[in-house]
């Protein structure tokens, strides 16, 4: 099985900090790898058109952002960048 996760948080998806699952917006699961790859590529294309900045890691994590999209962190008293993260998982 294959899983594609879309999350939105003030950190890139590869950090997977404690409680990162709370930031999941959508989780899609596929039995067929080809179908999963088609969906992943469509999602990546959509995000590349929508956001000016992109960074990837290990060919299974992608972060997209716009410097205009930030949130205020009360505990650190500053604005933090918001990231739209895509995660590719191969499940057993």
Beta strands, then each sheet from edge to edge (+ up, - down):
strand 1: 2-9
strand 2: 24-30
strand 3: 53-57
strand 4: 61-65
strand 5: 70-73
strand 6: 78-81
strand 7: 83-90
sheet 1: 2+ 1- 7+ 4- 3+
sheet 2: 5+ 6-
end
